[in-house]
Amino acid sequence: MLHPELSRFWALSGEKIRLIERDYDHSKGSPVFTIDGKYATRGWTEWTQGFEFGSGILQFDATGEEWFLEFARNQTLAKMAPHLSHFGVHDHGFNNVSTYGNLLRLYESGKCGDSQWEHAFYQLALKLSSAVQAKRWTQTADGGFIHSFNGPHSLFVDTIRSCRSLALGHLLGHRFMDEGDREISLLGRLVKHAKATAQYSIYYGENRDIYDLEPGRTTHEAVFNTVSGEFRCPATQQGYSAFSTWTRGLAWAMLGFSEQLEFIREVSDEQLTPHGGRDDIVTVFLKAARATCDFFIKNTPKDGIPYWDTGAPGLSGLGCDYLNTNSDPFNEHEPVDSSAAAIGAQGLLRLGRYLGEESEDGRKYFQAGLTVARSLFNSPYLSDSETHQGLILHSIYHRPNGWDHIPMGSKIPRGESSMWGDYHARELALYIGKLADGSDYRFFDCVPTTNE
């Protein structure tokens, strides 16, 4: 299963991690994306630092090279503490599960030593992170959600994958206490947030509004009246419009819901009953995962690498048959987004395995995920340059704001990498490699579960 590609991938990945560690100036902030092949920062939120150090953990897990484990351990200890108590962001599942969660997973698997203090430290960090994430709560007329850094009115589709922090807090038995010693269920907040995302961030072709024409389309942001709790409108920050699909947001939903289906399978009926029960939760999550994965397959070129937004106006310049050909990162009309492919591919694979590879739908999603991975792990997406610090080329950060580097002679951004794209490509490679070896990789493997 992609054995030659994975071997070359991990060799290049290790070189990139060492190159960044040697040359990047951390006094400028966390590395976010590359400009002319060199990682730079962007002062919006520090949401990518966990991906930098988490990449070292994944590298060690895949190759056994001790340098990467010690690098990740030391940097997590030195620099990640502020992310645990960061009340201003919705990114705890990105920063902290990628570092403390992955380190705890290695410890539980026997790869990370046997220090009881280290074990307790990682557990405590994840408990704190889950509570801080859950505190960022907006109550709505029919539930609630973890609001984005934009404020209490704002539900981001991204956050469904950040719900991993709440899942781990629940599995670790953490008691989230609020005003008046009121205990709030981390599992309950996870389920409510996921249901709000499924209802307001994803379209199902059910006449929600005049543009609700195709199942699986997503909107980046859902906006609420914070006084009444009523939904007001869709919106976007990084997509082309509120009524088109920003493909990285789509990919977050694909992976987030597929992972949460795996997690819910490990939670007992007794624990799920107060939050709607297993049947109701699985129905909502599975509908969202299927719809978004189907939309991705239908609206992505045949090699599995999507353009940055399915409604971007320049797509008309690619011709009416562009979805039936391979993606073209060197076109002059609209950029692709390889980071959306890296995230979405894992969602396709996980949904396929959840449904079962013996089923027709399971095989469809799983094979689609492998197609995406094969494209990412080869030219023109895998970077083999000795000087380019990025691993996966042609990633897009914020097209509307013009943050992405446009090289001389081009009309659109291309040729650059992002920290989240590189990290998720490594997660994808690790997941595929473990499946090929007959094992697994799940974010909650850092906590033993009993509901087998």
FENKA-V697970 format. One record per pair of residues at least 4 apart in sequence whose ideal C-beta (glycine too) atoms are under 6 Angstrom apart, sorted by the first residue. I is the first residue (numbers start at 0). J is the second residue. If there is no record, write none. Layout:
BEGIN
i: (I I)
j: (J J)
END
This chain:
BEGIN
i: (0 1 1 4 4 5 5 8 8 8 9 9 12 12 13 15 15 16 16 16 18 19 19 19 23 23 27 28 29 29 29 29 30 30 30 31 31 31 31 32 32 33 33 33 33 33 33 34 34 36 37 38 44 44 46 46 47 47 49 49 49 49 49 50 50 50 50 51 52 52 52 52 53 53 53 53 54 54 55 55 55 56 56 57 57 58 58 59 59 60 61 71 74 75 75 79 82 82 83 83 83 86 87 88 89 89 89 89 90 90 91 91 91 91 91 92 92 92 92 92 93 95 95 96 96 96 96 99 99 99 100 102 103 103 104 104 105 105 106 106 107 122 125 126 126 126 128 129 129 129 129 129 130 132 133 133 133 133 135 135 136 137 137 137 137 138 138 139 139 139 140 140 142 142 142 143 144 144 144 145 145 146 146 147 147 149 151 152 152 152 153 154 155 156 156 156 156 156 156 157 159 159 159 160 160 160 162 163 165 165 165 166 168 168 169 169 170 170 171 174 175 175 176 176 177 177 187 190 190 193 194 195 196 197 197 197 199 199 200 200 200 201 201 202 202 202 203 203 204 204 206 207 210 214 215 215 215 215 216 216 217 217 217 217 218 218 219 219 219 219 219 219 220 220 220 221 222 222 222 223 224 224 233 234 235 237 237 238 238 239 239 239 239 243 243 243 244 244 245 246 246 246 247 247 249 250 250 250 251 252 253 253 253 253 254 254 254 256 256 256 257 257 257 257 259 260 260 261 262 263 265 265 266 266 267 268 271 271 272 275 275 277 281 288 292 292 292 294 295 295 296 298 299 299 300 300 300 302 302 302 303 303 303 303 304 304 304 304 305 306 306 307 307 307 307 311 313 313 314 316 317 317 326 328 328 328 331 334 334 334 334 335 336 337 337 337 337 337 338 338 338 338 339 340 340 340 341 341 341 341 341 342 344 344 344 344 345 347 347 347 348 348 350 351 351 351 354 354 354 355 356 356 356 362 372 375 375 376 377 380 380 382 382 382 382 389 390 391 391 391 391 392 392 393 394 394 394 395 396 396 396 397 403 404 404 405 405 406 409 416 429 430 433 433 433)
j: (435 5 431 8 376 428 432 12 376 428 61 62 58 390 58 388 390 54 55 58 388 23 38 388 30 38 40 40 40 45 47 48 38 51 418 40 41 47 418 396 417 37 38 388 389 415 416 39 404 387 388 388 88 148 90 93 418 419 53 93 94 97 98 97 418 419 422 418 71 74 75 98 97 98 101 422 422 425 67 70 71 71 101 425 429 62 67 67 68 429 429 75 78 79 98 98 94 95 124 127 128 131 148 148 145 147 158 161 94 161 95 128 132 161 164 96 160 161 163 164 161 99 128 100 163 164 442 121 124 125 445 121 121 445 444 445 110 111 111 118 445 171 167 168 171 173 164 164 165 168 173 185 175 164 165 175 185 188 145 146 143 143 144 146 151 143 228 143 223 228 228 229 191 194 195 191 154 192 195 158 192 151 153 153 155 153 225 222 223 225 220 221 220 200 217 219 248 251 252 251 196 252 255 251 254 255 189 442 185 188 189 262 173 185 185 186 443 446 446 182 183 185 180 182 181 183 274 274 280 259 283 199 200 201 283 287 221 230 217 218 221 217 287 207 211 216 214 290 213 214 211 211 242 290 290 291 293 294 244 294 244 248 249 252 233 241 235 236 237 238 245 248 234 235 236 233 231 232 234 230 229 231 241 241 241 245 397 245 308 243 308 310 311 308 309 310 249 309 308 305 336 339 336 339 291 339 342 343 255 291 291 292 343 346 342 345 346 284 287 288 288 346 349 350 284 284 353 441 443 280 448 450 270 271 450 277 276 277 276 279 280 281 285 350 347 350 364 298 299 343 367 309 303 305 322 325 326 325 326 374 340 370 371 374 326 335 340 374 339 333 335 334 336 395 398 333 332 333 333 332 321 332 335 335 393 413 410 395 411 412 413 393 395 380 391 393 394 420 394 417 419 420 343 344 371 375 375 420 423 424 427 423 368 371 372 427 427 364 367 368 365 368 364 361 364 365 358 360 361 361 361 362 365 366 427 380 424 381 381 391 392 387 389 390 392 416 421 416 420 421 424 414 416 413 416 417 420 403 402 403 417 402 412 412 415 409 412 414 413 421 440 440 438 439 440)
END
